Amino acid sequence: MPTIVLTPNENPYVAKAYPNTNFIDTIPMFIGSFTSLNDIYRTLITIDTPIIPPGGTFSNAYLRIYLSRKDYAGTFPIMVFRPKTLFDPDTVTF
């Protein structure tokens, strides 16, 4: 069975402290809290998925994210959610 590696198209992040701002032109993905529990960041990822041909199967998928910096001293889980609606990476806000 072939393995397909997909990479994000765009990964804008949004911040609670800047509810009307979209940070789309950055390379890192910001998640969790920065300086306090209320300093919240969320990154949204868009990935084009391949078309599975008729009769084909999709057995499993993995999302690998590596932590490179953590400024807030607390602990918190990293959770992944599927958006309830489609979003525009250029205009999404907190």
PDB file of N, CA, C and O in Angstrom:
ATOM      1  N   MET A   1       0.855  -1.177   0.000  1.00  0.00           N
ATOM      2  CA  MET A   1       0.000   0.000   0.000  1.00  0.00           C
ATOM      3  C   MET A   1       0.901   1.240   0.000  1.00  0.00           C
ATOM      4  O   MET A   1       1.792   1.347   0.843  1.00  0.00           O
ATOM      5  N   PRO A   2       0.689   2.161  -0.913  1.00  0.00           N
ATOM      6  CA  PRO A   2       1.539   3.356  -0.962  1.00  0.00           C
ATOM      7  C   PRO A   2       1.291   4.284   0.228  1.00  0.00           C
ATOM      8  O   PRO A   2       0.188   4.352   0.770  1.00  0.00           O
ATOM      9  N   THR A   3       2.331   4.983   0.609  1.00  0.00           N
ATOM     10  CA  THR A   3       2.235   5.993   1.656  1.00  0.00           C
ATOM     11  C   THR A   3       2.247   7.357   0.989  1.00  0.00           C
ATOM     12  O   THR A   3       3.067   7.615   0.108  1.00  0.00           O
ATOM     13  N   ILE A   4       1.352   8.218   1.402  1.00  0.00           N
ATOM     14  CA  ILE A   4       1.271   9.571   0.859  1.00  0.00           C
ATOM     15  C   ILE A   4       1.581  10.547   1.989  1.00  0.00           C
ATOM     16  O   ILE A   4       0.976  10.470   3.059  1.00  0.00           O
ATOM     17  N   VAL A   5       2.511  11.457   1.762  1.00  0.00           N
ATOM     18  CA  VAL A   5       2.850  12.480   2.744  1.00  0.00           C
ATOM     19  C   VAL A   5       2.244  13.798   2.275  1.00  0.00           C
ATOM     20  O   VAL A   5       2.507  14.252   1.162  1.00  0.00           O
ATOM     21  N   LEU A   6       1.438  14.402   3.125  1.00  0.00           N
ATOM     22  CA  LEU A   6       0.783  15.664   2.797  1.00  0.00           C
ATOM     23  C   LEU A   6       1.343  16.764   3.680  1.00  0.00           C
ATOM     24  O   LEU A   6       1.632  16.534   4.854  1.00  0.00           O
ATOM     25  N   THR A   7       1.497  17.948   3.128  1.00  0.00           N
ATOM     26  CA  THR A   7       1.955  19.094   3.910  1.00  0.00           C
ATOM     27  C   THR A   7       0.898  20.195   3.846  1.00  0.00           C
ATOM     28  O   THR A   7       0.176  20.309   2.856  1.00  0.00           O
ATOM     29  N   PRO A   8       0.809  21.002   4.898  1.00  0.00           N
ATOM     30  CA  PRO A   8      -0.199  22.071   4.914  1.00  0.00           C
ATOM     31  C   PRO A   8       0.003  23.074   3.788  1.00  0.00           C
ATOM     32  O   PRO A   8       1.131  23.379   3.399  1.00  0.00           O
ATOM     33  N   ASN A   9      -1.119  23.585   3.267  1.00  0.00           N
ATOM     34  CA  ASN A   9      -1.082  24.660   2.278  1.00  0.00           C
ATOM     35  C   ASN A   9      -0.780  25.981   2.970  1.00  0.00           C
ATOM     36  O   ASN A   9       0.140  26.707   2.593  1.00  0.00           O
ATOM     37  N   GLU A  10      -1.567  26.270   3.980  1.00  0.00           N
ATOM     38  CA  GLU A  10      -1.436  27.498   4.756  1.00  0.00           C
ATOM     39  C   GLU A  10      -1.741  27.153   6.204  1.00  0.00           C
ATOM     40  O   GLU A  10      -2.542  26.259   6.481  1.00  0.00           O
ATOM     41  N   ASN A  11      -1.110  27.852   7.114  1.00  0.00           N
ATOM     42  CA  ASN A  11      -1.398  27.593   8.523  1.00  0.00           C
ATOM     43  C   ASN A  11      -1.470  28.912   9.291  1.00  0.00           C
ATOM     44  O   ASN A  11      -0.565  29.241  10.057  1.00  0.00           O
ATOM     45  N   PRO A  12      -2.557  29.668   9.080  1.00  0.00           N
ATOM     46  CA  PRO A  12      -2.696  30.917   9.829  1.00  0.00           C
ATOM     47  C   PRO A  12      -2.919  30.629  11.308  1.00  0.00           C
ATOM     48  O   PRO A  12      -3.487  29.602  11.677  1.00  0.00           O
ATOM     49  N   TYR A  13      -2.465  31.546  12.137  1.00  0.00           N
ATOM     50  CA  TYR A  13      -2.819  31.421  13.543  1.00  0.00           C
ATOM     51  C   TYR A  13      -3.596  32.648  13.972  1.00  0.00           C
ATOM     52  O   TYR A  13      -3.463  33.725  13.392  1.00  0.00           O
ATOM     53  N   VAL A  14      -4.412  32.463  15.001  1.00  0.00           N
ATOM     54  CA  VAL A  14      -5.227  33.537  15.560  1.00  0.00           C
ATOM     55  C   VAL A  14      -4.932  33.629  17.048  1.00  0.00           C
ATOM     56  O   VAL A  14      -4.551  32.641  17.677  1.00  0.00           O
ATOM     57  N   ALA A  15      -5.110  34.826  17.610  1.00  0.00           N
ATOM     58  CA  ALA A  15      -4.794  35.051  19.017  1.00  0.00           C
ATOM     59  C   ALA A  15      -5.961  35.737  19.709  1.00  0.00           C
ATOM     60  O   ALA A  15      -6.573  36.653  19.159  1.00  0.00           O
ATOM     61  N   LYS A  16      -6.262  35.285  20.919  1.00  0.00           N
ATOM     62  CA  LYS A  16      -7.352  35.884  21.689  1.00  0.00           C
ATOM     63  C   LYS A  16      -7.085  37.356  21.971  1.00  0.00           C
ATOM     64  O   LYS A  16      -8.018  38.159  22.004  1.00  0.00           O
ATOM     65  N   ALA A  17      -5.823  37.718  22.175  1.00  0.00           N
ATOM     66  CA  ALA A  17      -5.467  39.115  22.468  1.00  0.00           C
ATOM     67  C   ALA A  17      -5.660  40.024  21.251  1.00  0.00           C
ATOM     68  O   ALA A  17      -5.767  41.241  21.405  1.00  0.00           O
ATOM     69  N   TYR A  18      -5.706  39.451  20.050  1.00  0.00           N
ATOM     70  CA  TYR A  18      -5.903  40.206  18.811  1.00  0.00           C
ATOM     71  C   TYR A  18      -7.064  39.564  18.048  1.00  0.00           C
ATOM     72  O   TYR A  18      -6.840  38.957  17.001  1.00  0.00           O
ATOM     73  N   PRO A  19      -8.305  39.684  18.549  1.00  0.00           N
ATOM     74  CA  PRO A  19      -9.425  38.921  17.998  1.00  0.00           C
ATOM     75  C   PRO A  19      -9.787  39.242  16.553  1.00  0.00           C
ATOM     76  O   PRO A  19     -10.461  38.441  15.905  1.00  0.00           O
ATOM     77  N   ASN A  20      -9.363  40.376  16.036  1.00  0.00           N
ATOM     78  CA  ASN A  20      -9.707  40.755  14.661  1.00  0.00           C
ATOM     79  C   ASN A  20      -8.517  40.699  13.713  1.00  0.00           C
ATOM     80  O   ASN A  20      -8.572  41.241  12.609  1.00  0.00           O
ATOM     81  N   THR A  21      -7.439  40.040  14.144  1.00  0.00           N
ATOM     82  CA  THR A  21      -6.219  39.973  13.339  1.00  0.00           C
ATOM     83  C   THR A  21      -5.970  38.546  12.885  1.00  0.00           C
ATOM     84  O   THR A  21      -6.232  37.590  13.615  1.00  0.00           O
ATOM     85  N   ASN A  22      -5.464  38.420  11.673  1.00  0.00           N
ATOM     86  CA  ASN A  22      -5.114  37.135  11.090  1.00  0.00           C
ATOM     87  C   ASN A  22      -3.609  37.114  10.856  1.00  0.00           C
ATOM     88  O   ASN A  22      -3.078  37.980  10.161  1.00  0.00           O
ATOM     89  N   PHE A  23      -2.926  36.144  11.425  1.00  0.00           N
ATOM     90  CA  PHE A  23      -1.475  36.028  11.260  1.00  0.00           C
ATOM     91  C   PHE A  23      -1.197  34.893  10.286  1.00  0.00           C
ATOM     92  O   PHE A  23      -0.915  33.765  10.691  1.00  0.00           O
ATOM     93  N   ILE A  24      -1.280  35.207   8.988  1.00  0.00           N
ATOM     94  CA  ILE A  24      -1.151  34.153   7.988  1.00  0.00           C
ATOM     95  C   ILE A  24       0.258  34.059   7.408  1.00  0.00           C
ATOM     96  O   ILE A  24       0.637  32.994   6.920  1.00  0.00           O
ATOM     97  N   ASP A  25       1.017  35.095   7.441  1.00  0.00           N
ATOM     98  CA  ASP A  25       2.327  35.090   6.791  1.00  0.00           C
ATOM     99  C   ASP A  25       3.453  34.734   7.747  1.00  0.00           C
ATOM    100  O   ASP A  25       4.513  35.359   7.713  1.00  0.00           O
ATOM    101  N   THR A  26       3.237  33.736   8.603  1.00  0.00           N
ATOM    102  CA  THR A  26       4.276  33.304   9.531  1.00  0.00           C
ATOM    103  C   THR A  26       4.561  31.828   9.327  1.00  0.00           C
ATOM    104  O   THR A  26       3.699  31.080   8.864  1.00  0.00           O
ATOM    105  N   ILE A  27       5.753  31.415   9.667  1.00  0.00           N
ATOM    106  CA  ILE A  27       6.128  30.018   9.496  1.00  0.00           C
ATOM    107  C   ILE A  27       5.775  29.167  10.711  1.00  0.00           C
ATOM    108  O   ILE A  27       5.257  28.066  10.528  1.00  0.00           O
ATOM    109  N   PRO A  28       6.023  29.613  11.935  1.00  0.00           N
ATOM    110  CA  PRO A  28       5.697  28.708  13.052  1.00  0.00           C
ATOM    111  C   PRO A  28       4.197  28.576  13.262  1.00  0.00           C
ATOM    112  O   PRO A  28       3.411  29.427  12.846  1.00  0.00           O
ATOM    113  N   MET A  29       3.829  27.501  13.908  1.00  0.00           N
ATOM    114  CA  MET A  29       2.437  27.292  14.303  1.00  0.00           C
ATOM    115  C   MET A  29       2.342  27.614  15.786  1.00  0.00           C
ATOM    116  O   MET A  29       3.020  26.988  16.601  1.00  0.00           O
ATOM    117  N   PHE A  30       1.516  28.575  16.142  1.00  0.00           N
ATOM    118  CA  PHE A  30       1.343  28.964  17.534  1.00  0.00           C
ATOM    119  C   PHE A  30       0.106  28.263  18.089  1.00  0.00           C
ATOM    120  O   PHE A  30      -0.974  28.331  17.502  1.00  0.00           O
ATOM    121  N   ILE A  31       0.276  27.589  19.224  1.00  0.00           N
ATOM    122  CA  ILE A  31      -0.843  26.916  19.875  1.00  0.00           C
ATOM    123  C   ILE A  31      -0.729  27.097  21.379  1.00  0.00           C
ATOM    124  O   ILE A  31       0.353  27.363  21.902  1.00  0.00           O
ATOM    125  N   GLY A  32      -1.847  26.951  22.066  1.00  0.00           N
ATOM    126  CA  GLY A  32      -1.831  26.999  23.520  1.00  0.00           C
ATOM    127  C   GLY A  32      -1.735  28.406  24.065  1.00  0.00           C
ATOM    128  O   GLY A  32      -2.280  29.348  23.489  1.00  0.00           O
ATOM    129  N   SER A  33      -1.030  28.545  25.193  1.00  0.00           N
ATOM    130  CA  SER A  33      -0.871  29.825  25.878  1.00  0.00           C
ATOM    131  C   SER A  33       0.566  30.310  25.769  1.00  0.00           C
ATOM    132  O   SER A  33       1.500  29.512  25.681  1.00  0.00           O
ATOM    133  N   PHE A  34       0.733  31.636  25.776  1.00  0.00           N
ATOM    134  CA  PHE A  34       2.080  32.198  25.641  1.00  0.00           C
ATOM    135  C   PHE A  34       2.585  32.717  26.980  1.00  0.00           C
ATOM    136  O   PHE A  34       3.543  32.172  27.528  1.00  0.00           O
ATOM    137  N   THR A  35       1.961  33.754  27.513  1.00  0.00           N
ATOM    138  CA  THR A  35       2.428  34.325  28.777  1.00  0.00           C
ATOM    139  C   THR A  35       1.513  34.027  29.953  1.00  0.00           C
ATOM    140  O   THR A  35       1.930  34.149  31.105  1.00  0.00           O
ATOM    141  N   SER A  36       0.264  33.636  29.681  1.00  0.00           N
ATOM    142  CA  SER A  36      -0.688  33.299  30.742  1.00  0.00           C
ATOM    143  C   SER A  36      -1.757  32.388  30.149  1.00  0.00           C
ATOM    144  O   SER A  36      -1.800  32.195  28.934  1.00  0.00           O
ATOM    145  N   LEU A  37      -2.609  31.834  30.984  1.00  0.00           N
ATOM    146  CA  LEU A  37      -3.659  30.956  30.482  1.00  0.00           C
ATOM    147  C   LEU A  37      -4.653  31.667  29.577  1.00  0.00           C
ATOM    148  O   LEU A  37      -5.295  31.024  28.746  1.00  0.00           O
ATOM    149  N   ASN A  38      -4.794  32.984  29.722  1.00  0.00           N
ATOM    150  CA  ASN A  38      -5.721  33.740  28.880  1.00  0.00           C
ATOM    151  C   ASN A  38      -5.085  34.261  27.593  1.00  0.00           C
ATOM    152  O   ASN A  38      -5.779  34.836  26.755  1.00  0.00           O
ATOM    153  N   ASP A  39      -3.807  34.072  27.428  1.00  0.00           N
ATOM    154  CA  ASP A  39      -3.095  34.487  26.213  1.00  0.00           C
ATOM    155  C   ASP A  39      -3.125  33.304  25.252  1.00  0.00           C
ATOM    156  O   ASP A  39      -2.143  32.573  25.121  1.00  0.00           O
ATOM    157  N   ILE A  40      -4.270  33.120  24.577  1.00  0.00           N
ATOM    158  CA  ILE A  40      -4.547  31.902  23.822  1.00  0.00           C
ATOM    159  C   ILE A  40      -4.261  32.076  22.332  1.00  0.00           C
ATOM    160  O   ILE A  40      -4.610  33.090  21.728  1.00  0.00           O
ATOM    161  N   TYR A  41      -3.624  31.069  21.763  1.00  0.00           N
ATOM    162  CA  TYR A  41      -3.322  31.018  20.330  1.00  0.00           C
ATOM    163  C   TYR A  41      -3.885  29.731  19.739  1.00  0.00           C
ATOM    164  O   TYR A  41      -3.896  28.689  20.394  1.00  0.00           O
ATOM    165  N   ARG A  42      -4.349  29.812  18.504  1.00  0.00           N
ATOM    166  CA  ARG A  42      -4.829  28.645  17.777  1.00  0.00           C
ATOM    167  C   ARG A  42      -4.280  28.716  16.356  1.00  0.00           C
ATOM    168  O   ARG A  42      -4.288  29.777  15.732  1.00  0.00           O
ATOM    169  N   THR A  43      -3.808  27.589  15.854  1.00  0.00           N
ATOM    170  CA  THR A  43      -3.365  27.504  14.463  1.00  0.00           C
ATOM    171  C   THR A  43      -4.366  26.662  13.692  1.00  0.00           C
ATOM    172  O   THR A  43      -4.820  25.623  14.173  1.00  0.00           O
ATOM    173  N   LEU A  44      -4.707  27.115  12.495  1.00  0.00           N
ATOM    174  CA  LEU A  44      -5.627  26.385  11.626  1.00  0.00           C
ATOM    175  C   LEU A  44      -4.841  25.883  10.421  1.00  0.00           C
ATOM    176  O   LEU A  44      -4.108  26.647   9.792  1.00  0.00           O
ATOM    177  N   ILE A  45      -4.986  24.639  10.108  1.00  0.00           N
ATOM    178  CA  ILE A  45      -4.209  24.028   9.036  1.00  0.00           C
ATOM    179  C   ILE A  45      -5.149  23.606   7.915  1.00  0.00           C
ATOM    180  O   ILE A  45      -6.199  23.015   8.169  1.00  0.00           O
ATOM    181  N   THR A  46      -4.772  23.909   6.674  1.00  0.00           N
ATOM    182  CA  THR A  46      -5.513  23.395   5.519  1.00  0.00           C
ATOM    183  C   THR A  46      -4.587  22.460   4.752  1.00  0.00           C
ATOM    184  O   THR A  46      -3.431  22.782   4.479  1.00  0.00           O
ATOM    185  N   ILE A  47      -5.122  21.304   4.416  1.00  0.00           N
ATOM    186  CA  ILE A  47      -4.362  20.296   3.679  1.00  0.00           C
ATOM    187  C   ILE A  47      -5.244  19.779   2.554  1.00  0.00           C
ATOM    188  O   ILE A  47      -6.377  19.358   2.787  1.00  0.00           O
ATOM    189  N   ASP A  48      -4.724  19.812   1.343  1.00  0.00           N
ATOM    190  CA  ASP A  48      -5.461  19.214   0.227  1.00  0.00           C
ATOM    191  C   ASP A  48      -5.271  17.711   0.305  1.00  0.00           C
ATOM    192  O   ASP A  48      -4.144  17.217   0.293  1.00  0.00           O
ATOM    193  N   THR A  49      -6.367  16.991   0.383  1.00  0.00           N
ATOM    194  CA  THR A  49      -6.274  15.538   0.457  1.00  0.00           C
ATOM    195  C   THR A  49      -6.433  14.939  -0.933  1.00  0.00           C
ATOM    196  O   THR A  49      -7.177  15.469  -1.759  1.00  0.00           O
ATOM    197  N   PRO A  50      -5.743  13.847  -1.193  1.00  0.00           N
ATOM    198  CA  PRO A  50      -5.865  13.227  -2.514  1.00  0.00           C
ATOM    199  C   PRO A  50      -7.223  12.554  -2.673  1.00  0.00           C
ATOM    200  O   PRO A  50      -7.887  12.216  -1.693  1.00  0.00           O
ATOM    201  N   ILE A  51      -7.616  12.370  -3.912  1.00  0.00           N
ATOM    202  CA  ILE A  51      -8.856  11.664  -4.206  1.00  0.00           C
ATOM    203  C   ILE A  51      -8.575  10.173  -4.124  1.00  0.00           C
ATOM    204  O   ILE A  51      -7.654   9.665  -4.764  1.00  0.00           O
ATOM    205  N   ILE A  52      -9.374   9.483  -3.336  1.00  0.00           N
ATOM    206  CA  ILE A  52      -9.223   8.035  -3.224  1.00  0.00           C
ATOM    207  C   ILE A  52     -10.058   7.408  -4.342  1.00  0.00           C
ATOM    208  O   ILE A  52     -11.259   7.657  -4.437  1.00  0.00           O
ATOM    209  N   PRO A  53      -9.423   6.599  -5.184  1.00  0.00           N
ATOM    210  CA  PRO A  53     -10.171   6.032  -6.317  1.00  0.00           C
ATOM    211  C   PRO A  53     -11.257   5.061  -5.853  1.00  0.00           C
ATOM    212  O   PRO A  53     -11.181   4.517  -4.752  1.00  0.00           O
ATOM    213  N   PRO A  54     -12.270   4.847  -6.701  1.00  0.00           N
ATOM    214  CA  PRO A  54     -13.325   3.891  -6.353  1.00  0.00           C
ATOM    215  C   PRO A  54     -12.712   2.531  -5.998  1.00  0.00           C
ATOM    216  O   PRO A  54     -11.834   2.032  -6.702  1.00  0.00           O
ATOM    217  N   GLY A  55     -13.180   1.950  -4.912  1.00  0.00           N
ATOM    218  CA  GLY A  55     -12.656   0.664  -4.470  1.00  0.00           C
ATOM    219  C   GLY A  55     -11.409   0.787  -3.618  1.00  0.00           C
ATOM    220  O   GLY A  55     -10.948  -0.201  -3.046  1.00  0.00           O
ATOM    221  N   GLY A  56     -10.857   1.989  -3.527  1.00  0.00           N
ATOM    222  CA  GLY A  56      -9.668   2.206  -2.709  1.00  0.00           C
ATOM    223  C   GLY A  56     -10.046   2.334  -1.246  1.00  0.00           C
ATOM    224  O   GLY A  56     -11.210   2.557  -0.914  1.00  0.00           O
ATOM    225  N   THR A  57      -9.072   2.195  -0.385  1.00  0.00           N
ATOM    226  CA  THR A  57      -9.329   2.330   1.046  1.00  0.00           C
ATOM    227  C   THR A  57      -8.361   3.321   1.660  1.00  0.00           C
ATOM    228  O   THR A  57      -7.269   3.562   1.146  1.00  0.00           O
ATOM    229  N   PHE A  58      -8.786   3.878   2.752  1.00  0.00           N
ATOM    230  CA  PHE A  58      -7.986   4.807   3.536  1.00  0.00           C
ATOM    231  C   PHE A  58      -7.824   4.143   4.892  1.00  0.00           C
ATOM    232  O   PHE A  58      -8.781   4.074   5.663  1.00  0.00           O
ATOM    233  N   SER A  59      -6.637   3.657   5.193  1.00  0.00           N
ATOM    234  CA  SER A  59      -6.492   2.844   6.402  1.00  0.00           C
ATOM    235  C   SER A  59      -6.187   3.660   7.653  1.00  0.00           C
ATOM    236  O   SER A  59      -6.766   3.381   8.703  1.00  0.00           O
ATOM    237  N   ASN A  60      -5.313   4.642   7.590  1.00  0.00           N
ATOM    238  CA  ASN A  60      -5.031   5.470   8.761  1.00  0.00           C
ATOM    239  C   ASN A  60      -4.265   6.715   8.367  1.00  0.00           C
ATOM    240  O   ASN A  60      -3.753   6.835   7.254  1.00  0.00           O
ATOM    241  N   ALA A  61      -4.204   7.640   9.317  1.00  0.00           N
ATOM    242  CA  ALA A  61      -3.503   8.898   9.086  1.00  0.00           C
ATOM    243  C   ALA A  61      -2.816   9.314  10.376  1.00  0.00           C
ATOM    244  O   ALA A  61      -3.267   8.974  11.470  1.00  0.00           O
ATOM    245  N   TYR A  62      -1.736  10.042  10.241  1.00  0.00           N
ATOM    246  CA  TYR A  62      -0.976  10.530  11.388  1.00  0.00           C
ATOM    247  C   TYR A  62      -0.716  12.018  11.209  1.00  0.00           C
ATOM    248  O   TYR A  62      -0.474  12.488  10.097  1.00  0.00           O
ATOM    249  N   LEU A  63      -0.769  12.742  12.300  1.00  0.00           N
ATOM    250  CA  LEU A  63      -0.401  14.148  12.313  1.00  0.00           C
ATOM    251  C   LEU A  63       0.796  14.275  13.240  1.00  0.00           C
ATOM    252  O   LEU A  63       0.694  13.991  14.434  1.00  0.00           O
ATOM    253  N   ARG A  64       1.906  14.692  12.707  1.00  0.00           N
ATOM    254  CA  ARG A  64       3.113  14.844  13.523  1.00  0.00           C
ATOM    255  C   ARG A  64       3.431  16.320  13.690  1.00  0.00           C
ATOM    256  O   ARG A  64       3.630  17.056  12.724  1.00  0.00           O
ATOM    257  N   ILE A  65       3.472  16.724  14.951  1.00  0.00           N
ATOM    258  CA  ILE A  65       3.781  18.100  15.304  1.00  0.00           C
ATOM    259  C   ILE A  65       4.910  18.058  16.327  1.00  0.00           C
ATOM    260  O   ILE A  65       4.851  17.295  17.291  1.00  0.00           O
ATOM    261  N   TYR A  66       5.923  18.865  16.120  1.00  0.00           N
ATOM    262  CA  TYR A  66       7.063  18.894  17.016  1.00  0.00           C
ATOM    263  C   TYR A  66       7.121  20.213  17.763  1.00  0.00           C
ATOM    264  O   TYR A  66       6.965  21.280  17.168  1.00  0.00           O
ATOM    265  N   LEU A  67       7.341  20.140  19.046  1.00  0.00           N
ATOM    266  CA  LEU A  67       7.444  21.329  19.886  1.00  0.00           C
ATOM    267  C   LEU A  67       8.865  21.878  19.800  1.00  0.00           C
ATOM    268  O   LEU A  67       9.836  21.153  20.017  1.00  0.00           O
ATOM    269  N   SER A  68       8.977  23.161  19.483  1.00  0.00           N
ATOM    270  CA  SER A  68      10.307  23.768  19.418  1.00  0.00           C
ATOM    271  C   SER A  68      10.501  24.868  20.453  1.00  0.00           C
ATOM    272  O   SER A  68      11.632  25.286  20.701  1.00  0.00           O
ATOM    273  N   ARG A  69       9.421  25.341  21.058  1.00  0.00           N
ATOM    274  CA  ARG A  69       9.540  26.400  22.058  1.00  0.00           C
ATOM    275  C   ARG A  69       8.303  26.406  22.946  1.00  0.00           C
ATOM    276  O   ARG A  69       7.182  26.258  22.460  1.00  0.00           O
ATOM    277  N   LYS A  70       8.506  26.575  24.235  1.00  0.00           N
ATOM    278  CA  LYS A  70       7.399  26.629  25.185  1.00  0.00           C
ATOM    279  C   LYS A  70       7.739  27.681  26.224  1.00  0.00           C
ATOM    280  O   LYS A  70       8.640  27.476  27.038  1.00  0.00           O
ATOM    281  N   ASP A  71       7.025  28.817  26.211  1.00  0.00           N
ATOM    282  CA  ASP A  71       7.332  29.918  27.111  1.00  0.00           C
ATOM    283  C   ASP A  71       6.516  29.904  28.393  1.00  0.00           C
ATOM    284  O   ASP A  71       7.002  30.336  29.438  1.00  0.00           O
ATOM    285  N   TYR A  72       5.282  29.414  28.329  1.00  0.00           N
ATOM    286  CA  TYR A  72       4.434  29.413  29.517  1.00  0.00           C
ATOM    287  C   TYR A  72       4.810  28.209  30.380  1.00  0.00           C
ATOM    288  O   TYR A  72       4.941  27.094  29.875  1.00  0.00           O
ATOM    289  N   ALA A  73       4.981  28.440  31.681  1.00  0.00           N
ATOM    290  CA  ALA A  73       5.508  27.414  32.573  1.00  0.00           C
ATOM    291  C   ALA A  73       4.515  26.317  32.928  1.00  0.00           C
ATOM    292  O   ALA A  73       4.914  25.297  33.491  1.00  0.00           O
ATOM    293  N   GLY A  74       3.246  26.490  32.623  1.00  0.00           N
ATOM    294  CA  GLY A  74       2.256  25.482  32.973  1.00  0.00           C
ATOM    295  C   GLY A  74       2.253  24.318  31.998  1.00  0.00           C
ATOM    296  O   GLY A  74       2.972  24.315  30.999  1.00  0.00           O
ATOM    297  N   THR A  75       1.436  23.343  32.310  1.00  0.00           N
ATOM    298  CA  THR A  75       1.244  22.223  31.393  1.00  0.00           C
ATOM    299  C   THR A  75      -0.165  22.300  30.821  1.00  0.00           C
ATOM    300  O   THR A  75      -1.090  22.748  31.499  1.00  0.00           O
ATOM    301  N   PHE A  76      -0.326  21.874  29.601  1.00  0.00           N
ATOM    302  CA  PHE A  76      -1.632  21.867  28.968  1.00  0.00           C
ATOM    303  C   PHE A  76      -1.608  20.865  27.822  1.00  0.00           C
ATOM    304  O   PHE A  76      -0.567  20.657  27.199  1.00  0.00           O
ATOM    305  N   PRO A  77      -2.744  20.248  27.544  1.00  0.00           N
ATOM    306  CA  PRO A  77      -2.793  19.292  26.435  1.00  0.00           C
ATOM    307  C   PRO A  77      -2.826  20.012  25.100  1.00  0.00           C
ATOM    308  O   PRO A  77      -3.262  21.159  25.013  1.00  0.00           O
ATOM    309  N   ILE A  78      -2.372  19.346  24.081  1.00  0.00           N
ATOM    310  CA  ILE A  78      -2.505  19.833  22.711  1.00  0.00           C
ATOM    311  C   ILE A  78      -3.600  18.991  22.077  1.00  0.00           C
ATOM    312  O   ILE A  78      -3.489  17.768  21.985  1.00  0.00           O
ATOM    313  N   MET A  79      -4.647  19.656  21.646  1.00  0.00           N
ATOM    314  CA  MET A  79      -5.786  18.949  21.072  1.00  0.00           C
ATOM    315  C   MET A  79      -5.956  19.338  19.612  1.00  0.00           C
ATOM    316  O   MET A  79      -5.670  20.472  19.226  1.00  0.00           O
ATOM    317  N   VAL A  80      -6.414  18.409  18.818  1.00  0.00           N
ATOM    318  CA  VAL A  80      -6.658  18.633  17.399  1.00  0.00           C
ATOM    319  C   VAL A  80      -8.149  18.451  17.147  1.00  0.00           C
ATOM    320  O   VAL A  80      -8.744  17.453  17.553  1.00  0.00           O
ATOM    321  N   PHE A  81      -8.743  19.433  16.470  1.00  0.00           N
ATOM    322  CA  PHE A  81     -10.163  19.392  16.151  1.00  0.00           C
ATOM    323  C   PHE A  81     -10.372  19.615  14.661  1.00  0.00           C
ATOM    324  O   PHE A  81      -9.597  20.322  14.017  1.00  0.00           O
ATOM    325  N   ARG A  82     -11.393  19.025  14.130  1.00  0.00           N
ATOM    326  CA  ARG A  82     -11.811  19.303  12.755  1.00  0.00           C
ATOM    327  C   ARG A  82     -12.747  20.499  12.812  1.00  0.00           C
ATOM    328  O   ARG A  82     -13.672  20.501  13.625  1.00  0.00           O
ATOM    329  N   PRO A  83     -12.543  21.522  11.977  1.00  0.00           N
ATOM    330  CA  PRO A  83     -13.449  22.688  12.002  1.00  0.00           C
ATOM    331  C   PRO A  83     -14.883  22.277  11.670  1.00  0.00           C
ATOM    332  O   PRO A  83     -15.111  21.380  10.858  1.00  0.00           O
ATOM    333  N   LYS A  84     -15.832  22.935  12.300  1.00  0.00           N
ATOM    334  CA  LYS A  84     -17.244  22.654  12.033  1.00  0.00           C
ATOM    335  C   LYS A  84     -17.677  23.205  10.686  1.00  0.00           C
ATOM    336  O   LYS A  84     -18.608  22.687  10.069  1.00  0.00           O
ATOM    337  N   THR A  85     -17.004  24.254  10.228  1.00  0.00           N
ATOM    338  CA  THR A  85     -17.315  24.855   8.934  1.00  0.00           C
ATOM    339  C   THR A  85     -16.014  25.150   8.197  1.00  0.00           C
ATOM    340  O   THR A  85     -14.946  25.219   8.804  1.00  0.00           O
ATOM    341  N   LEU A  86     -16.115  25.320   6.898  1.00  0.00           N
ATOM    342  CA  LEU A  86     -14.949  25.715   6.119  1.00  0.00           C
ATOM    343  C   LEU A  86     -14.549  27.135   6.507  1.00  0.00           C
ATOM    344  O   LEU A  86     -15.394  27.934   6.910  1.00  0.00           O
ATOM    345  N   PHE A  87     -13.274  27.445   6.387  1.00  0.00           N
ATOM    346  CA  PHE A  87     -12.803  28.794   6.700  1.00  0.00           C
ATOM    347  C   PHE A  87     -11.853  29.255   5.608  1.00  0.00           C
ATOM    348  O   PHE A  87     -11.247  28.448   4.903  1.00  0.00           O
ATOM    349  N   ASP A  88     -11.739  30.559   5.486  1.00  0.00           N
ATOM    350  CA  ASP A  88     -10.816  31.161   4.530  1.00  0.00           C
ATOM    351  C   ASP A  88      -9.528  31.485   5.286  1.00  0.00           C
ATOM    352  O   ASP A  88      -9.556  32.322   6.189  1.00  0.00           O
ATOM    353  N   PRO A  89      -8.398  30.851   4.951  1.00  0.00           N
ATOM    354  CA  PRO A  89      -7.150  31.103   5.664  1.00  0.00           C
ATOM    355  C   PRO A  89      -6.718  32.574   5.639  1.00  0.00           C
ATOM    356  O   PRO A  89      -5.984  33.021   6.520  1.00  0.00           O
ATOM    357  N   ASP A  90      -7.173  33.319   4.632  1.00  0.00           N
ATOM    358  CA  ASP A  90      -6.779  34.734   4.525  1.00  0.00           C
ATOM    359  C   ASP A  90      -7.589  35.655   5.443  1.00  0.00           C
ATOM    360  O   ASP A  90      -7.156  36.771   5.730  1.00  0.00           O
ATOM    361  N   THR A  91      -8.749  35.205   5.902  1.00  0.00           N
ATOM    362  CA  THR A  91      -9.607  36.120   6.665  1.00  0.00           C
ATOM    363  C   THR A  91     -10.053  35.586   8.021  1.00  0.00           C
ATOM    364  O   THR A  91     -10.727  36.310   8.754  1.00  0.00           O
ATOM    365  N   VAL A  92      -9.711  34.361   8.389  1.00  0.00           N
ATOM    366  CA  VAL A  92     -10.155  33.790   9.654  1.00  0.00           C
ATOM    367  C   VAL A  92      -9.598  34.600  10.830  1.00  0.00           C
ATOM    368  O   VAL A  92      -8.457  35.059  10.786  1.00  0.00           O
ATOM    369  N   THR A  93     -10.405  34.773  11.875  1.00  0.00           N
ATOM    370  CA  THR A  93      -9.970  35.496  13.071  1.00  0.00           C
ATOM    371  C   THR A  93     -10.435  34.733  14.311  1.00  0.00           C
ATOM    372  O   THR A  93     -11.197  33.771  14.206  1.00  0.00           O
ATOM    373  N   PHE A  94      -9.977  35.162  15.475  1.00  0.00           N
ATOM    374  CA  PHE A  94     -10.334  34.498  16.719  1.00  0.00           C
ATOM    375  C   PHE A  94     -11.817  34.625  16.977  1.00  0.00           C
ATOM    376  O   PHE A  94     -12.313  34.125  17.987  1.00  0.00           O
TER     377      PHE A  94
END
